[in-house]
Amino acid sequence: MEPVVTVGLDGSPESLAAARWAADEAERRRLTLRLLHAWPLLVPEPPHAPAEMDQNYWARRIVHKARAELQKRHPGLTVVGSLIADDAEHALLQAAAESEMTVLGSRGLVPVESYFLGDISMPVVARADGPVVLVRAGAGEPGPQPAPAAEGAVVVALKLHGPGDHLLAFAFTSAAARGVPLRVVHGQSLPVAAYTPWGVDHDVTDEIAQDARKKLDQILRPWRDKFPHVEVDDGIVLESPAKAVVSAAHGAGLLVVGRRKHRPVPAPHLGSVVQAAIHHARCPVAVVPHT
């Protein structure tokens, strides 16, 4: 199967925003855009059936309407529709295994349910084999957009221990495709030993920051060489990783966070950094699984 960007559609404003964002991304990366709508009650299309007998009318309408809008905005983009007789979670997990990325709408902290959002998007993020991007309503809308504070930079949250190649590959590729800087952020909480009765021991914090800086430089060196045209701004933030990431994402065009792949369990766990990013970052959030 050729490389595709898959977006889940349910007709909501959030899923349409996700489709617009996904179309922009597919065009940047020169990939095919796949519009996926899954519904267990889809029925086989009978031959020569009149339109008024089409039980899949509304499902087709969701995909066709989005496809028409996106083709108008991106006339050179290949857009394919995909109606699947399956539950949404299973269909999206299958799509994620076959796609360069899967894009879903997100309502953040707003406690409203819809077909893909809430009950569906979080399990997909937690279980998907490939990157999943969550997009809020408003992202990718036609017309002028407010200028972001960080010039739409890509921000990636990076640990200094454990595998990070998938995460950095996605982040550097995304920044290169956009022609924007990449901001690499490592947040690290201070140990108890760093605190004194009168405040923080700066000798301890300086030592922690210097050690983290050496490790970060070592991790990033081969990626800087591989992507020499990507401007990289990296920083060590001595506070909780979740707070550091949410703060760094202010004004960004895309936030990239990592998620460790889990063995099959009833309820896969999403870490505090991923949870904070999904619920509090205002920009699209890409969750990239790694081993």
C-alpha positions in Angstrom: 0.0 0.0 0.0 1.3 3.4 -0.9 2.1 5.8 1.9 -1.0 7.7 3.1 -2.1 10.2 5.7 -5.4 8.9 7.1 -8.0 11.1 8.8 -11.0 9.9 10.7 -14.3 11.5 9.7 -17.6 11.7 11.7 -19.0 14.9 10.3 -18.2 16.9 13.5 -16.4 20.3 13.3 -13.5 18.7 15.0 -13.1 15.9 12.4 -13.5 18.5 9.6 -10.7 20.6 11.1 -8.6 17.4 11.3 -9.3 16.7 7.7 -8.2 20.2 6.6 -5.0 19.9 8.7 -4.4 16.4 7.3 -4.8 17.7 3.7 -2.2 20.4 4.3 0.2 17.8 5.8 -0.3 15.3 3.0 0.4 18.0 0.5 3.6 19.0 2.3 4.8 15.4 2.4 3.5 14.6 -1.1 1.3 11.8 0.2 -2.2 10.5 -0.6 -4.9 11.6 1.8 -7.3 8.9 2.9 -10.7 10.0 4.4 -12.0 7.2 6.6 -15.5 6.8 8.0 -16.2 3.6 9.9 -19.7 2.5 10.9 -20.7 -1.1 11.9 -24.1 -0.7 10.2 -22.8 0.0 6.7 -24.4 -2.5 4.3 -23.2 -3.9 1.0 -24.2 -1.7 -1.9 -26.9 -3.5 -3.9 -26.5 -3.3 -7.7 -28.7 -0.8 -9.6 -30.3 0.4 -6.4 -32.1 3.8 -6.6 -30.5 6.6 -4.5 -33.5 6.8 -2.2 -32.8 3.2 -1.2 -29.2 3.8 -0.3 -28.9 3.0 3.4 -25.3 4.4 3.5 -26.4 7.8 2.3 -25.3 9.8 5.3 -22.0 7.9 5.6 -21.3 8.7 1.9 -22.3 12.3 2.4 -19.8 12.8 5.2 -16.9 11.6 3.0 -18.0 13.1 -0.3 -18.6 16.6 1.2 -15.2 16.6 2.9 -13.5 15.3 -0.2 -15.1 18.0 -2.4 -14.0 20.8 -0.1 -10.4 19.4 0.2 -10.0 18.8 -3.5 -11.1 22.4 -4.2 -8.4 23.7 -1.7 -5.8 21.2 -2.9 -6.4 20.5 -6.6 -3.1 18.6 -6.9 -3.7 16.4 -3.9 -4.8 12.8 -4.3 -7.8 12.3 -2.0 -9.5 8.9 -1.6 -12.6 8.0 0.4 -12.9 4.9 2.5 -16.2 3.6 4.0 -15.6 0.7 6.3 -18.2 -1.6 7.9 -16.5 -1.8 11.3 -16.4 -0.1 14.7 -14.4 3.1 14.6 -11.7 2.1 17.1 -10.8 -1.1 15.3 -10.8 0.6 11.9 -8.6 3.5 13.0 -6.1 1.2 14.7 -5.9 -0.8 11.5 -5.5 2.4 9.5 -2.8 3.6 11.9 -0.7 0.5 11.2 -0.9 1.2 7.5 -0.5 5.0 7.5 2.4 7.5 7.8 0.1 9.1 10.4 -3.5 9.1 11.5 -5.3 12.4 12.2 -8.3 12.8 14.5 -10.3 15.7 15.9 -10.0 16.6 19.5 -12.0 18.7 21.9 -9.4 18.8 24.6 -11.0 19.3 28.0 -14.5 20.0 26.8 -16.7 17.2 28.2 -18.7 16.4 25.1 -18.9 13.1 23.4 -19.1 12.3 19.7 -18.5 9.4 17.4 -14.7 9.6 17.2 -14.0 11.9 20.1 -13.8 10.9 23.7 -14.6 7.2 23.7 -12.6 6.6 20.5 -9.7 8.9 20.2 -8.0 8.1 23.5 -7.9 4.3 22.9 -6.6 4.9 19.4 -3.8 7.2 20.7 -2.9 4.7 23.4 -2.8 1.6 21.1 -1.9 2.8 17.7 1.2 1.4 16.0 1.9 4.6 14.1 1.8 8.4 14.9 -1.6 9.8 15.8 -2.2 13.6 15.5 -5.1 15.2 17.5 -6.4 18.5 16.0 -8.8 20.9 17.6 -11.6 22.7 15.8 -10.4 25.8 14.1 -7.0 24.4 13.0 -6.6 24.4 9.2 -9.6 26.7 8.7 -9.7 28.7 5.5 -8.7 32.3 5.7 -6.0 34.3 7.6 -4.9 32.9 10.9 -3.3 34.7 13.9 0.4 34.8 13.8 1.7 32.3 16.4 4.3 33.5 18.9 6.9 30.9 17.9 6.4 31.3 14.1 4.6 27.9 14.0 7.7 26.0 15.2 7.5 22.3 15.7 8.1 21.4 19.4 9.2 18.0 20.5 9.4 16.7 24.1 12.4 14.6 24.5 13.6 12.2 27.3 17.3 11.7 27.7 17.0 8.0 28.4 15.4 5.3 26.2 14.9 5.1 22.4 14.0 8.4 20.7 14.7 7.7 17.1 11.0 7.4 16.0 10.1 10.6 17.9 13.0 12.7 16.5 12.5 11.3 12.9 8.9 12.5 13.0 9.8 15.8 14.6 12.7 16.7 12.2 10.7 15.5 9.1 7.7 17.6 10.2 9.9 20.7 10.7 11.7 20.2 7.4 8.4 19.8 5.5 7.1 23.1 7.0 10.3 25.0 6.7 10.1 26.0 10.4 12.4 25.7 13.4 12.4 22.7 15.6 12.3 23.3 19.4 13.6 20.4 21.4 12.5 20.6 25.1 13.7 18.4 27.9 11.9 18.9 31.2 13.4 17.5 34.4 12.1 17.8 37.9 14.6 18.8 40.6 15.5 16.2 43.2 15.0 16.7 46.9 18.7 17.4 47.3 18.4 20.5 45.2 16.2 22.3 47.8 17.5 24.1 50.9 15.6 25.9 53.7 16.2 29.2 51.9 15.4 28.1 48.4 17.2 26.2 45.6 20.9 25.2 45.7 22.1 26.7 42.4 25.3 24.6 42.5 23.1 21.5 42.3 20.9 22.8 39.6 23.8 24.0 37.5 25.3 20.5 37.7 22.0 18.9 36.7 21.6 21.3 33.8 25.1 20.8 32.5 24.8 17.0 32.7 21.5 17.1 30.8 22.9 19.5 28.2 25.8 17.1 27.4 23.4 14.2 26.9 21.0 16.3 24.8 23.8 17.5 22.6 24.9 14.0 22.0 21.4 12.8 21.1 20.8 15.6 18.7 24.2 15.7 16.9 23.4 13.0 14.3 20.0 14.5 13.6 21.4 17.9 13.1 23.8 16.4 10.6 21.0 14.5 8.8 18.8 17.7 8.6 21.3 20.5 8.2 18.6 22.9 6.9 16.4 22.6 10.0 17.1 25.3 12.6 17.2 23.6 16.0 16.6 25.4 19.3 17.0 23.1 22.3 16.6 23.7 25.9 16.8 22.1 29.4 13.9 23.1 31.7 14.3 22.3 35.4 10.6 21.7 36.2 8.2 18.8 35.7 8.3 17.5 32.1 4.5 18.0 31.7 4.6 21.7 32.7 7.7 22.2 30.5 6.1 20.7 27.4 2.8 22.6 27.8 4.6 25.9 28.3 6.9 25.3 25.3 4.0 24.5 23.1 2.5 28.0 23.4 2.3 29.4 19.9 3.7 26.3 18.3 2.4 24.9 15.0 2.8 21.2 16.2 3.7 19.5 19.4 5.3 16.1 19.2 5.4 13.8 22.2 6.4 10.1 22.6 4.5 7.1 23.9 6.0 3.8 24.8 4.3 0.9 23.1 2.5 -1.5 25.5 1.8 -5.1 25.4 -1.9 -5.8 24.8 -3.7 -4.9 28.0 -7.3 -3.9 28.7 -6.5 -0.3 29.3 -3.1 1.0 28.0 -1.6 3.8 30.0 -0.9 7.3 28.7 1.9 9.1 30.6 1.6 12.4 32.3 3.4 14.3 29.5 1.0 12.9 26.8 -2.0 13.6 29.0 -0.9 17.2 29.6 -0.2 17.7 25.9 -3.5 16.4 24.7 -5.6 18.3 27.3 -3.8 21.6 27.5 -1.8 22.3 24.3 -3.7 24.5 21.9 -1.8 23.4 18.8 -2.2 20.0 17.1 -0.5 17.2 19.1 1.3 14.3 17.5 1.7 11.2 19.7 4.5 9.0 18.3 4.8 5.4 19.7 8.2 3.9 20.3 9.5 0.6 21.8 
